[in-house]
Amino acid sequence: MTGPPAPTALAELLDHARRHVPHYQTLIPPGPVSGENAPATLRRLPLLRRTDVRTERPRLWSAEGDARRWRRVHTTGTTGAPLEVVVDEAAQQAELAALIRHVRRRLGASVEPSIMHLTLHLASTSRASVAADPSGVRLVKWNLSRAWQLPDEEFRSAAEALRGQVITVMPSVMAALCDRLGPSSGVAPRLVVLSGEQFTPELRTRIRETFGCPVTALYTLAEAGIVAHECGETGTYHVEESGAFLEVVGEAGEPLPLGVAGDIAVTPLVNRAMPLLRYVNGDRGRWIDGSCGCRRPGPRLQLLDARTQHALLAEPDGRGVRRIDLAKLCRQLDLGVTRVARDGDEIVVEHDDPYPATPLQRTTIAAALRSMLGAGRTVRLRRAEDEASGTARPVADPGRVRPAFLPPADIAAWARDVLHGRPGVLAAVLTGSALDPAAVSRFSDIDVTVVIDGDACQERWYALAAAMNRHLATLRVNVTEPAGPARAPLVACRLLAERHAIVGTLEEAGLTWPAVRELAGEARFWAQNAESVLWTRLTAADRQRTDPVRDAWLASRFCLDALRYRLLCEGARVTAAREVLYHAMELGVPNVPAVRHAFAVGREHRPPPAPGSPEADEFLRVALACVRWLGGTL
C-alpha cells in the first residue's frame, strides 16, 4: 500500500530522473511517464538503500541544474554511517513551506511564526535568517551545548529566549531540556515540534509539564525533508502529499497491505538535484485506517522501529560520545565510523571503509575523542568486521550523554606527563577560556603556554608544539622565552591572573607583573588599532553576509580587552572574563547591557540575530564605543 498519490509530481520526477540522473537512466523504461502509470513505474524500481546512496552518490546527482545553488545535507548517522546528499532550492523552500503549514494547522492560519530549531552538540553552528518566501518568518538555529555549561540560574535565564517561539527539536534534546529545567519551568514556547527521532507518550507529557505548551511531531529525514505530519496528538501521521510519496514495503520491495508492518520507502517529490526513488533508511511502519480528528481521507502512517539518539559510549563520570558528535567530523574526513567501544584502557573506533584509515583520519578522530573523553586516552582505529554491510553493529544503549568540555585538571594532567622533566622547560600553564567552560565559544582554543630557557625558534620546540596540538582538538601550544610575555603587558597579566599550573611556576621562570605605565602605553596603541579594525569591519560592503555570532564574539573580545586595560591601569589584578564583566557597570562603560548581550551571543548563550540586521550591527557599534571610551580615559 502507498500513501495518498501525487501523480503529476511523481511523473515529472521519474521523467527527470530517467533523462538527467545516470543511476536511473537504465532502470526507468524509455518513453513518457503519465500521472496514471507513475506509481506503477515507481514500484518496479529496486529499493534504494543507504549503502546504495554511499556507493552510487556521484551517479545520483542530476546532470541538470545549477549545482552552485544546491545545498549539501548530512545525516547524523543514527541508522548507520553518515550520508551526504544535495538538495536544490525548490526542495529547501518546500520543506519550510511544509513546516509552516503544519504550524498553522496547530496555531491558526493567520500566524506568522518565529521558528527556532534547538540542537545540543558541539559541532553545530548557531545562525539566523529571515525567510524570503513566505516573507518575514524568522528562522533561528540555536546550539545549546555552550549555554549548557552555565550555572542553573543563568541557564534558566538563557532559556527565556524560547518564550513565544515555535520550537523544532529532536526528542532526545527536548528530554535533556526537560531534565535541566524541571516541571513548571515558566518558559512558555508557543508550540514544540518534535522530529528526527522516535519518542514516547511520556515525553510528550513531560514537555507539557515543563513548558505548558502544545506538542506536535513531524516525520522527517535529513535526506528527504518533511515526509509526514502528525494527526493531532495521536502519534500517527498524514503524508505530506506535495513533498513525498510514501510506501510501506516488504523485503523484495512489494507494497504491503493495511496493517502489515514493513520498511518505509520514501520518494521525495521536489528535489531534482539528487532524486532518491524508493529510499529506505531503516525506519519501519504500517498503514492504519479509521477516522481521525482532522477528518483527512486516506490511511495514516504509524511509525514502529524508528531512529533514536543513543550514546556510542558513556563513561562513569558522565562523559561520552554520541554518533551525532562525530558525524560532522566523519563527513569531513570521509570516514564511516560505525562503533566506539572501550577495550581495557583503550578507546577503539571501528569504521566501515574498505581501506585502513589514513594517518590524518587516525590523528584527527583520536584528538576529537580525547576532547570528549579525556586528554590522556589512547585511541585506536580499526576496520569493522562487517564493513561490507555499511551499517553499525547493534550495541546496548549506554544511556544519555550531555555536551561537556574537558576539565582543566584533566588537560593539565596530560600536559604535565608530556612536559615534566623535559630539558629546557621552565614552566607551563593552561590559561584563557579553557578555565571556564561557560566562557568558551566555538572560536576558542585550549591555550597552553610553555616557558623555556632558550630560543623558542629551535626545531625541537616546533616539533613539541605540533605533536601536542595533534593530540588534542583545538589545542594551541605557545612556546616562549621569559622575555616574550614581558614584551606584551596584557598577555603577561592574563598569564599570571588566569592560569592552571602544569609544571613549575611563571614567577620562578622570571615572569613579573607589568608596571601600570607599561600597561597604559600598550593600551593607547591597542585602542587606536582596535578602533580602526572595528570601523573597517562595521562599514564593510559585505556586512549582509557576515556571521553575527562571530561579530558578537569579536565585539566581546574588544570590549573585554578594553575593560581589562581600564582595570589593570587602576591597579586591579583581574583579567578573567566573568570578573571583568562584573566590574563593567562601576567603571562607567557605555551601554553595559549591550556589552553583556554581545558576550552572550558570541558564546551562544543566547540565539543570534539575522546577518545584516540592526541587532547584528549593534555588536560592533557597542565594541567601537567601548574602545573609544577606553581611549578617553587614558
BELFEN-V891262 format. One line per field, one symbol per residue. burial: + if it has 16 or more other ideal C-beta (glycine too) atoms within 10 Angstrom, else -. A space follows every 50 residues. Layout:
burial: ???
//
This chain:
burial: +++-++--++++++++++-++-++---+----+----++-++--+-++++ ++++-----+++--+----+--++++++++++++++++--++-+++++++ -++-++------+-++++++++++-++++-------++++++++++++++ ----++-++-++--++++++++++++++-++---+-+-+++++++++++- --++-+++-++-+++++++++++++++++++---+++++++-+++++++- --+-++-----++++++++++++++++++++-+-+++----+------++ +++--++-+++++++---+++++++++++++-+-++++++------++++ +++---+---++-++++++++++++++-+-+--+--+--+++-----+-+ ++++++++-+++-++--++----+++++++++++++++++++-+++++++ ++---+----+--++--++-++++++++++++-+++--++++++++++++ -+++-+--+-+--+---++--++--++--++--+--++----+--++++- +++++++++++++++++++----++++-+++-++--+-+-++-+++++++ +++++++++++-+--++++++++++++-++--+-
//
